[in-house]
Amino acid sequence: MQKILITGGAGFIGAHLAHALKKKNKIMIVDNLENKGGIPFVDKSNIFIKGDILDHKVLKKIENWKPDIIYHLAAQSGGEGAYDNPKKDFNSNGYGTYLIALLAKNINCKYFIYSSSVAVYGSNNSKITENSKINPDSIYGISKYAGEMFVKQILKNTDVKVRIFRIFNTFGPGENLNNLKKGMVSIYSSYLWKKKPLIIKGSLKRYRNLTYIKDCINILSESIKNKKLKQFEIFNLSNGLKVTVERLIKEILKVNGKKKWKIINKENTPGDSFGTDADVSYLKKQFKNYKFLKLEEGLKRYFLWIEKIKKRSLINSHPYKINKDYKL
């Protein structure tokens, strides 16, 4: 069995990744449980360290355990939230990544997978390839790219196999529906869940790629088994389907059987890109032409989970708390 560390392993993406990998591997999760994007969840069968990646005592525990594979997901993960505390955002996403990459080098682990973000590109009117100009228009985007540069500087010429995934907007069960500063799908879905008017900050013509969480987890999991990949790889992790805010709202209402809903328009939030749309041809080439779930099907699965929350508190409604064998 391989020993796998997942920093941020109790968060939205991290908890699902830990669930997907636990059957054939030993898992260590490091998380400070300050997750805002997801409902914190830790499987009791995994080794869990509650702490911060900036804490040298935590880093020493990781070093002593000596993982074979590191998935570095720990981060301040919201574009708007970065403006609340820029110092914390950079310390976590920048310096924290430096420390974890340095640890990976020192223990000579086999794989290092870093979850970067679409935010490194900023707004872009054309299809975004992995070679597109890096031009972040948010504090969050700057800090995530700083993380990329640290990974490259420290691990590029080592034996560690590196995969950097620039993750585009991802949604699904386990998101924190009370956090209205992160996740376009989550935010709009929250208003329906709470039976409140939809508040739209910015133009209805803004656009995104919206990827269902299962697809994100499948790609991340496969990246340590895929023999086609080179020593150092960078990917756009997205379904590559351009969706406007206007269409997203229509799809959300459709899967809920609603024809109309009150909408309130407000000014755009700081650092919010107008549009991001990925070219995923390289990803599909390297991952056996992977077939992504359609938006409507992803939303249907999402709201099947949301429907189960209504009679429960949100903190106790993580899908793996509701059902330990939950299937995405």
N, C-alpha and C positions, 0 to 999 in steps of 0.2 A: 504494500500500500504506500502511496506517496503522501508526504506531509505537505499540506497546503495551508498557507496563511491567507486570510482575507481581511485586510484592514477595512474598516467600515462595513464589516460583515453582518451587522444587525440592521443596516439601512435598507432602503427600498430595493436596489439592485443586489446588494450584498446578501441579504437574507435568502433571496431566490437562488442566487448562485451557490450559496452554501448548501441549500436543499438539493440542488441538482448534482453536486459533487460528493455528497457525504457517503453514499453507498459504497464507493470503491476507494475512498481516501480518508486519511485522518485530517480533520479540519481544526484549525485554530482561528478564532475570531478575536480581533482587537477592535473595540468600539467604545467611545465615551458615552454612548446612549443619548447624545444631544441631537439625534436625527430630527430634522424638521421636514424633510421631503417624504419620509416614510414612517410607518408605525414600527417602532423598534421591536425586533424579534430575534431571540437567540434559541436555537435548538439545544436542549440540555445534553444531547449526545456529543456535542462538540466542545472542545476546550475553549473557554471564554476568559479573556482578560479585559476587564473594564478599565479603560484608560485612554490616554491621548498619545498619538504617534510622536509628539514633541517631547514626551517624558522619557528620559534616558533609562529609567528603571524598566519601563515597558519595553523599550528597544532591547535591553539586555535579556529580558525573558524570551523575546523572539529569537535573539541570537543563540541563546542556549538551546532552544528547541530545534533550531536549524531546519527551517522548512525547505523542501525541494522546489516549491513553486510559490510565488508571491503574486496575489492579485491585490493591487493597491487601488482601493476604491474610496478610502477615507478622504473626506473633503468637505468644505463648505460648498454646498452644491446648488445654490440658487443665485441667479443673476441679480435679481432685485435685492435679495438679502445681503449681498456683498456690500451694498452701500450703507447698511446699518453699522457694520464694523469692518472697514477695509483692512485694518491691521490683522485681525483674526483671519480674514479671508486669505490674505497672502501668506501668513504664517502656516496655516493649515495646508493650502494648496501648493505653495511654493516651497518653503523651507521644510515642511513635513515630507514632501516628496523627495527632496534632497536627502534627508536622513534615511528614508526607507530604501532608496536606490543605493546609498552608500552601504547600508547593511547587507543588501543583496549581493553587492560586490565582495564584501568581506567574507561572507559565508559561501560564496560561489554557488548560489542556487541555480537550478536548471532553467527556470523561466521567470520572467518578470513581466506582468501584464498591468499596464497603467490605463486607468479610465480617464481620458482627457475629455474634451467637450467641443461641440460645434461652435461654442462661443469664441474659440480662438480665431475663427474666420471673420467674425463681425457680419454686417449685412453684405449680401452679394447678390447681384441681379442675375447671375448666370449659374449654371450647374457647378457645384463645388467639387473639385477633385482633390485628392490628397496633396496635389502640387499647387493648389490655388494659393493666392497671396494670404499670408497671415496678417490680419488687420483687426484685432479685437476692438470692439467699441464699448466694452464694459470692464469694470474692475475684475469681475469674475473671469472673463476671457483672458485677461492679462495674467492672472495668477495661475490659471490652468496651463497656459503656454509656458510660463516659467517652469512649471513642473516638468513639461516635456523636455525643455532644454537641459534641466538637471539630469533627467534620465539619460538623455543622449550623451551628455558630457561624461557621465560616470560609467555607463554600461556599454557604450557603442563598441569599444574595442576589447571587450571581455568575452568569456565563453558563455555568458548568460544570454539566453534567447529572449529578445525583447519584442513585445507586441504593444503598440500604443493604439488605443481605440478612441477616436474622436466621436463620442456618442451624441447623436442627435436626439431630439425630444422623444422620450420614452414614457409610456404610461401603462398602468395595469393594477391589479389587486395588490393591496399593501401600501398604497400611497396614503399620505396624511391629508385627508380631505379638509382639515381645518387650516392647512397652510395655504394661504391665498397669495403667496409670493413666489411659488415655484410650480411649474408644470401646467401648461395651457389646458390640457385635457382634464387634469385633476381639478383645476380651479373652476372651470365651467361646469363640470359634473357636480362639484360641491354645491353650487347654487341650486341645481335641480334637487339634489339630495335633501337640502335644507328648505326646499320650496320657497326660494327667494328669487328676486329678479336677477337676471344675468348681468353682471357688470363687465363691460368690455373696455379695456384700457388700450386705446389706439384704434387704428383703422381695421375695418372688416376685411380689407384686401391684403393684410399681412399674411404671410404664408410660412409653413413649416413642413418638415417630414415628421410623421407621428408613428412611432414604431411600438408595437405591442411588446411587453416585457418578456414574454416567452422567446421571441426571436432574438432579443438582446442576449438572453441567458444562453441560448443554444450556440450562438456565435462565440461568446466568451469561453464557454466550456470546450468547444471544439478547437479553440486556438492552441491548446496544449497537446492536442493529439494529431493535428493536421501536419503531415510530413511535407506538404508542398511549400510551406512557409519558409522564408529566408531567416537568417540570424536576427535581423532587425527589420521590423515591419511597422508601417503606419496605415491604419484603415479608417475610413468613414463608416461608422456603424449606424446604419439607417436603412429603411426600406426604399428610399429614393423616390417616394411618391409625394408630389407637391400638393399640399392641402391648404386652402385659404381659411382664415378664421370663420368667414361666412359659411363655407361648406362644412366645417367642423361642427358649428352650432346646429346646422340642419341635420347632420348625421346623429348628433347626440339626441336631439328632439325626436328624430325618427325612431331610434331604437327604444325610446321610452314611450312611444305612441302619442307624442304631443305634436300638435300642428302649430301652436303658437306659444310664446313665452315672453314675458316682459323683459326688454333689454334696455340697459342704461349705458350710454357711451361716456367715457371719461378720457382724460389726456393720457398719452403714452407714459410708461414707466421709464426711469433712467436706465440707459444701457440696453434697452430692449431692441433687438435687431428687427428691421422691417420684414426681411425674408431670408430664409436659408433653405437650400434645396440641394441634396447630395447627388453626385454621380457615384453610383455604387458598383460600377462595372468591374473594378479591381477586386472588391470584396467578393462579388459573385464568382469571378474567375478563380479565386483562390479557395473558395468555400463551396465548390461543386454546384454552382448556380443555385444557391440557396433560395427557397421559395418563402417569401414573407407572407404573413397573415394579412388579409385585407382589413382596411380601417373599420368597416361595418362589423365584421366578425370580432375584431378586437374589442370594440365598444360593447358588443353584446356580452362578451365574457366579462368585461369590466363591470357592467351594471348587474350581472348575476351576483357578483360579490357585493356590490354596493347595496343591493336589496337586502342582503343578510345583516347589514349593519343597523338597520332602523330600530331594532329592538335590543341592541347591545351598545355598550360604550365603545367608542372608536378604538381606545387603547387595547381592548380585548377582542378586537375584530380582525387582527391579522389573519390572512387566509390559513396559515399553518396552526393558528390557535383554534380556529373554528374546526379545522380538519387537518390532522397531521399528514394525511396522504393527499392533500389538495392538489389537483391537477390544473395547471395553467391552460 
